[in-house]
Amino acid sequence: MIDEELQKRFNDAVDFVNDYTDPLPADLLLKLYAYFKIANKNFENPGSRTPLINAFKANALFQAKRISVKEAMEKYVELVEKELKSL
């Protein structure tokens, strides 16, 4: 079960990323994408119109497939705090 504090930290991190206006490196975006999808239990195939982007997204999900929802939330928050909020 996900505790309220982690859920709040995750939601705050998602809001921070959604409001972020500077360009982000593709590898960071792919990690955030995979952690977000797992944290939200959304395992649908990527929906981009560009096959290459879909392949990268699918690969990112494949690499992170063995982590739990809780771990995905924690990793998402850690990545935002380390890579974005420290700038």
MDAnalysis code that builds the backbone (N, CA, C; Angstrom):
import MDAnalysis as mda
import numpy as np

u = mda.Universe.empty(261, n_residues=87, atom_resindex=np.repeat(np.arange(87), 3), trajectory=True)
u.add_TopologyAttr("name", ["N", "CA", "C"] * 87)
u.add_TopologyAttr("resid", np.arange(1, 88))
u.add_TopologyAttr("resname", ["MET", "ILE", "ASP", "GLU", "GLU", "LEU", "GLN", "LYS", "ARG", "PHE", "ASN", "ASP", "ALA", "VAL", "ASP", "PHE", "VAL", "ASN", "ASP", "TYR", "THR", "ASP", "PRO", "LEU", "PRO", "ALA", "ASP", "LEU", "LEU", "LEU", "LYS", "LEU", "TYR", "ALA", "TYR", "PHE", "LYS", "ILE", "ALA", "ASN", "LYS", "ASN", "PHE", "GLU", "ASN", "PRO", "GLY", "SER", "ARG", "THR", "PRO", "LEU", "ILE", "ASN", "ALA", "PHE", "LYS", "ALA", "ASN", "ALA", "LEU", "PHE", "GLN", "ALA", "LYS", "ARG", "ILE", "SER", "VAL", "LYS", "GLU", "ALA", "MET", "GLU", "LYS", "TYR", "VAL", "GLU", "LEU", "VAL", "GLU", "LYS", "GLU", "LEU", "LYS", "SER", "LEU"])
u.atoms.positions = np.array([
    [0.843, -1.190, 0.000],
    [0.000, 0.000, 0.000],
    [0.882, 1.246, 0.000],
    [0.465, 2.239, -0.745],
    [1.214, 3.484, -0.862],
    [0.769, 4.434, 0.248],
    [1.745, 4.950, 0.994],
    [1.372, 5.871, 2.064],
    [1.079, 7.262, 1.492],
    [0.355, 8.037, 2.282],
    [-0.089, 9.357, 1.826],
    [1.078, 10.292, 1.543],
    [2.139, 10.202, 2.331],
    [3.290, 11.082, 2.131],
    [3.953, 10.818, 0.784],
    [4.151, 9.547, 0.438],
    [4.759, 9.218, -0.853],
    [3.845, 9.665, -1.987],
    [2.548, 9.446, -1.852],
    [1.604, 9.856, -2.888],
    [1.665, 11.363, -3.102],
    [1.754, 12.124, -2.017],
    [1.832, 13.579, -2.128],
    [3.144, 14.002, -2.786],
    [4.252, 13.401, -2.368],
    [5.553, 13.728, -2.960],
    [5.561, 13.405, -4.462],
    [4.963, 12.264, -4.817],
    [4.878, 11.871, -6.220],
    [4.035, 12.875, -7.006],
    [2.868, 13.214, -6.488],
    [1.996, 14.180, -7.169],
    [2.674, 15.537, -7.322],
    [3.392, 15.973, -6.293],
    [4.128, 17.241, -6.365],
    [5.216, 17.178, -7.439],
    [5.910, 16.042, -7.518],
    [6.962, 15.885, -8.522],
    [6.367, 15.885, -9.929],
    [5.232, 15.227, -10.103],
    [4.560, 15.208, -11.408],
    [4.138, 16.626, -11.792],
    [3.574, 17.361, -10.854],
    [3.185, 18.751, -11.122],
    [4.398, 19.597, -11.498],
    [5.507, 19.372, -10.794],
    [6.733, 20.113, -11.082],
    [7.191, 19.846, -12.511],
    [7.196, 18.597, -12.925],
    [7.614, 18.243, -14.286],
    [6.646, 18.825, -15.305],
    [5.358, 18.750, -15.025],
    [4.369, 19.282, -15.962],
    [4.503, 20.792, -16.143],
    [4.972, 21.480, -15.116],
    [5.139, 22.932, -15.183],
    [6.533, 23.352, -15.661],
    [7.434, 22.397, -15.811],
    [8.816, 22.679, -16.190],
    [8.851, 23.108, -17.654],
    [9.519, 24.213, -17.936],
    [9.476, 24.746, -19.302],
    [10.781, 24.593, -20.087],
    [11.877, 24.328, -19.408],
    [13.149, 24.145, -20.121],
    [13.185, 22.765, -20.783],
    [13.947, 22.650, -21.876],
    [14.061, 21.337, -22.523],
    [14.747, 20.332, -21.599],
    [14.326, 19.096, -21.691],
    [14.899, 18.029, -20.874],
    [15.565, 17.001, -21.777],
    [16.644, 16.387, -21.299],
    [17.311, 15.350, -22.091],
    [16.372, 14.157, -22.323],
    [16.494, 13.549, -23.474],
    [15.612, 12.446, -23.843],
    [15.711, 11.283, -22.863],
    [16.910, 10.970, -22.390],
    [17.041, 9.832, -21.470],
    [16.313, 10.094, -20.152],
    [16.328, 11.322, -19.687],
    [15.607, 11.686, -18.472],
    [14.096, 11.579, -18.701],
    [13.631, 12.081, -19.821],
    [12.204, 11.999, -20.140],
    [11.724, 10.556, -20.214],
    [12.552, 9.687, -20.792],
    [12.157, 8.285, -20.916],
    [12.081, 7.594, -19.550],
    [13.006, 7.907, -18.668],
    [12.950, 7.342, -17.320],
    [11.704, 7.838, -16.595],
    [11.459, 9.149, -16.670],
    [10.264, 9.704, -16.030],
    [9.001, 9.062, -16.601],
    [8.975, 8.879, -17.905],
    [7.831, 8.256, -18.585],
    [7.581, 6.859, -18.018],
    [8.634, 6.053, -17.954],
    [8.484, 4.673, -17.497],
    [8.033, 4.629, -16.038],
    [8.659, 5.423, -15.185],
    [8.283, 5.431, -13.767],
    [6.845, 5.911, -13.587],
    [6.458, 6.929, -14.349],
    [5.096, 7.452, -14.260],
    [4.076, 6.392, -14.663],
    [4.335, 5.725, -15.779],
    [3.401, 4.707, -16.267],
    [3.253, 3.567, -15.252],
    [4.374, 3.112, -14.692],
    [4.322, 2.024, -13.717],
    [3.625, 2.495, -12.440],
    [3.950, 3.692, -11.981],
    [3.333, 4.228, -10.762],
    [1.820, 4.345, -10.905],
    [1.356, 4.566, -12.106],
    [-0.074, 4.698, -12.357],
    [-0.709, 3.425, -12.906],
    [0.052, 2.342, -12.886],
    [-0.423, 1.034, -13.360],
    [-1.005, 1.120, -14.761],
    [-0.359, 1.887, -15.594],
    [-0.797, 2.061, -16.978],
    [0.186, 1.318, -17.871],
    [-0.206, 0.137, -18.299],
    [0.691, -0.696, -19.083],
    [0.272, -0.787, -20.549],
    [-0.502, 0.197, -21.001],
    [-0.891, 0.248, -22.401],
    [0.339, 0.571, -23.254],
    [0.278, 0.166, -24.492],
    [1.378, 0.468, -25.408],
    [1.489, 1.971, -25.617],
    [2.714, 2.462, -25.848],
    [2.890, 3.900, -26.120],
    [2.022, 4.322, -27.304],
    [1.533, 5.548, -27.258],
    [0.583, 5.993, -28.265],
    [1.092, 7.070, -29.206],
    [2.390, 7.177, -29.372],
    [2.920, 8.189, -30.280],
    [2.650, 7.799, -31.728],
    [2.539, 8.793, -32.582],
    [2.367, 8.532, -34.014],
    [3.697, 8.196, -34.685],
    [4.784, 8.365, -33.950],
    [6.112, 8.114, -34.507],
    [6.620, 6.763, -33.992],
    [6.819, 5.796, -34.886],
    [7.253, 4.466, -34.458],
    [8.548, 4.469, -33.650],
    [9.492, 5.312, -33.998],
    [10.759, 5.340, -33.278],
    [10.559, 5.786, -31.831],
    [9.710, 6.779, -31.614],
    [9.413, 7.233, -30.250],
    [8.727, 6.115, -29.470],
    [7.793, 5.428, -30.113],
    [7.136, 4.295, -29.466],
    [8.152, 3.233, -29.052],
    [9.131, 2.987, -29.902],
    [10.158, 1.988, -29.593],
    [10.976, 2.408, -28.376],
    [11.367, 3.670, -28.307],
    [12.124, 4.146, -27.150],
    [11.297, 4.063, -25.872],
    [10.028, 4.445, -25.963],
    [9.158, 4.377, -24.792],
    [8.950, 2.928, -24.344],
    [8.723, 2.045, -25.297],
    [8.544, 0.634, -24.964],
    [9.805, 0.069, -24.320],
    [10.956, 0.460, -24.821],
    [12.217, 0.010, -24.245],
    [12.382, 0.521, -22.815],
    [12.034, 1.763, -22.579],
    [12.129, 2.328, -21.229],
    [11.217, 1.563, -20.268],
    [10.024, 1.244, -20.716],
    [9.112, 0.460, -19.881],
    [9.652, -0.945, -19.639],
    [10.213, -1.539, -20.664],
    [10.779, -2.880, -20.531],
    [11.909, -2.896, -19.501],
    [12.755, -1.879, -19.523],
    [13.884, -1.814, -18.602],
    [13.429, -1.645, -17.151],
    [12.295, -1.015, -16.952],
    [11.809, -0.748, -15.596],
    [10.698, -1.709, -15.167],
    [10.436, -2.728, -15.941],
    [9.253, -3.560, -15.718],
    [9.247, -4.328, -14.402],
    [10.369, -4.545, -13.807],
    [10.435, -5.371, -12.601],
    [10.272, -4.573, -11.299],
    [10.011, -3.287, -11.397],
    [9.874, -2.503, -10.170],
    [8.399, -2.385, -9.781],
    [8.181, -2.210, -8.499],
    [6.817, -2.092, -7.981],
    [6.284, -0.681, -8.196],
    [5.009, -0.519, -7.965],
    [4.378, 0.799, -8.052],
    [5.045, 1.753, -7.064],
    [5.239, 1.286, -5.842],
    [5.865, 2.121, -4.814],
    [7.277, 2.519, -5.226],
    [8.042, 1.571, -5.718],
    [9.412, 1.868, -6.135],
    [9.432, 2.835, -7.320],
    [8.487, 2.692, -8.230],
    [8.405, 3.603, -9.370],
    [8.128, 5.027, -8.900],
    [7.250, 5.159, -7.933],
    [6.943, 6.487, -7.384],
    [8.182, 7.080, -6.709],
    [8.863, 6.254, -5.916],
    [10.063, 6.725, -5.233],
    [11.138, 7.147, -6.235],
    [11.338, 6.335, -7.273],
    [12.365, 6.646, -8.274],
    [12.010, 7.917, -9.053],
    [10.734, 8.113, -9.347],
    [10.291, 9.313, -10.041],
    [10.622, 10.552, -9.200],
    [10.255, 10.503, -7.916],
    [10.508, 11.630, -7.009],
    [12.005, 11.888, -6.891],
    [12.788, 10.836, -6.702],
    [14.239, 10.980, -6.580],
    [14.850, 11.608, -7.827],
    [14.399, 11.164, -8.984],
    [14.922, 11.685, -10.244],
    [14.598, 13.165, -10.403],
    [13.397, 13.557, -10.068],
    [13.008, 14.968, -10.157],
    [13.832, 15.802, -9.188],
    [13.971, 15.319, -7.970],
    [14.722, 16.074, -6.972],
    [16.204, 16.185, -7.339],
    [16.757, 15.122, -7.861],
    [18.183, 15.096, -8.193],
    [18.489, 15.866, -9.480],
    [17.698, 15.633, -10.523],
    [18.020, 16.167, -11.844],
    [17.380, 17.510, -12.163],
    [16.248, 17.825, -11.570],
    [15.548, 19.048, -11.953],
    [15.518, 20.103, -10.854],
    [15.199, 19.694, -9.653],
    [15.070, 20.686, -8.572],
    [16.423, 21.200, -8.103],
    [17.477, 20.486, -8.416],
    [18.814, 20.923, -7.983],
    [19.418, 21.965, -8.931],
    [18.746, 22.223, -10.040],
    [19.274, 23.192, -11.023],
    [19.066, 24.612, -10.579],
])
